[in-house]
Amino acid sequence: MQQETDVLIVGGGPAGLAVAIAARQRGFRVSVVDGAKPPITKACGEGLLPDALQALRELGIELRETDGWALRGIRFEDEHASVSSSFSGGCGVGIRREVLHARMVKRASDCGVVLYWNAPITSLTEAGATACGNKISARWVIGADGSRSLVRRWSGLESPSLQRGRFAYRRHYRLSPWTDFTEVHWGEKAQAYITPVSEDEICVVLISNRAGSRFDETLRSFSKLETRLKQCAHASSERGAMTGNFYLKNVTRGKIALIGDASGGVDAITGEGLCLSFRQAHELAAALVEGDLRLYEKAHRRMLRRPRLMGKLLLLLDRETGMRKRTMRILEAGPHLFERMLAYHVGETRVFQLAATGASLGWRFLTA
Ligand SMILES: Cc1cc2nc3c(=O)[nH]c(=O)nc-3n(C[C@H](O)[C@H](O)[C@H](O)COP(=O)(O)OP(=O)(O)OC[C@H]3O[C@@H](n4cnc5c(N)ncnc54)[C@H](O)[C@@H]3O)c2cc1C
């Protein structure tokens, strides 16, 4: 294991690999240590929106057609209504986490990032960090070690602002996709989030507020979907995770910066976590070049605004069933409103355009 590097990244998930590549692109010597060993997977909806694909391209990662399933847009459904909209700026993609991870590892390795697997860090030191008993000194240390980040805790950046913790479960099914949309099915205090990931596989994530409810139990509240999936073979075992909107007061301290889920995040229902990590990676690498992490701190706050607002809106619909049902009916009758919301969500329009859509929605609410 190397004893010295410019940038030491703790965590080789999507966020860690993205910032590793972005820092190498700017000429830094970069090492990544991860406590696990590929193939690395986790509970995820596995949908990349068009803006995420653009951010990946800027890292030099061009996904192949066979890596996943092209996604044309997003569909919302509940018991009585359905509304969908296509992305106007190209397709997104549904892709297995292991496949995305393998593509990112390959790119990182090709551009000279030094990767250590099975190497959990055990402490932060004045000079850098200790992994597997080896002290590695680094000019910058980046915590990309996920939502339960130790780097965050050890560096004193923890802050108790988890707004709402929800329980998510993911399972893959062997089945030809019936759609090229990501579908979000809204039920009573739960959502089913379906992403086709290949020509014979779909990823199903169930998210609910009920502690202790497992996949099959939550699936029962989506009877149409349950019937459809009943005869299909499982293509992976159930995997769980917590999700929610989670913000930190600060994401940098001294020579330490946090990225990805370690730096806070938005509820899984937004489908924005990965994109956010990739965009943060570009901003963090640019701040390293300037030798000033305050630039990243500012950019991080700015980048969170849009997904944070959408996360709040979507969680409101989860909490307020009556409001969600009325909103769905209004959107079904006026799909252009949904189209505009989606355009804002994927960064194609600005906040004032969302505000105009909100006003129009509000008006229909009052007059419907
Ligand atoms: C149910 C669910 C569905 C989601 N769906 C979507 C979606 O459809 N689209 C989307 O864009 N986002 C989605 N997200 C969000 C997305 O999964 C996360 O934002 C993303 O995984 C963050 O990546 P990360 O690299 O920050 O963290 P992680 O993927 O958690 O990676 C952290 C890495 O750090 C390593 N690590 C941890 N501790 C240590 C240690 N002490 N030493 C060394 N290494 C360590 C781990 O082994 C791991 O490899 C979803 C999230 C959930 C929970």
The ligand as an ORCA input file, in Angstrom:
! r2SCAN-3c Opt
* xyz 0 1
  C     -33.627      2.435     -1.941
  C     -32.777      3.417     -2.675
  C     -33.025      3.661     -4.033
  C     -32.242      4.591     -4.719
  N     -32.485      4.793     -6.037
  C     -31.716      5.646     -6.738
  C     -31.902      5.810     -8.135
  O     -32.746      5.181     -8.767
  N     -31.103      6.705     -8.790
  C     -30.140      7.403     -8.130
  O     -29.464      8.217     -8.768
  N     -29.916      7.255     -6.811
  C     -30.674      6.381     -6.103
  N     -30.431      6.187     -4.774
  C     -29.330      6.915     -4.125
  C     -27.963      6.247     -4.427
  O     -28.043      4.853     -4.248
  C     -26.902      6.830     -3.509
  O     -26.984      8.223     -3.532
  C     -25.504      6.378     -3.954
  O     -25.338      5.012     -3.737
  C     -24.430      7.130     -3.175
  O     -23.190      6.597     -3.477
  P     -21.984      6.723     -2.448
  O     -20.776      6.325     -3.199
  O     -22.035      8.037     -1.769
  O     -22.312      5.664     -1.280
  P     -22.298      4.075     -1.328
  O     -22.822      3.567     -2.607
  O     -22.959      3.649     -0.069
  O     -20.751      3.692     -1.258
  C     -19.980      3.856     -0.081
  C     -18.725      2.988     -0.184
  O     -17.927      3.247      0.987
  C     -17.397      2.022      1.458
  N     -17.104      2.188      2.893
  C     -17.979      2.383      3.905
  N     -17.317      2.494      5.083
  C     -15.999      2.378      4.797
  C     -14.796      2.401      5.589
  N     -14.809      2.571      6.937
  N     -13.609      2.254      4.967
  C     -13.557      2.094      3.609
  N     -14.651      2.045      2.835
  C     -15.846      2.190      3.400
  C     -18.489      1.003      1.149
  O     -17.951     -0.315      1.069
  C     -19.035      1.492     -0.188
  O     -18.382      0.882     -1.290
  C     -31.203      5.285     -4.047
  C     -30.970      5.054     -2.688
  C     -31.737      4.133     -2.003
  C     -31.466      3.866     -0.546
*
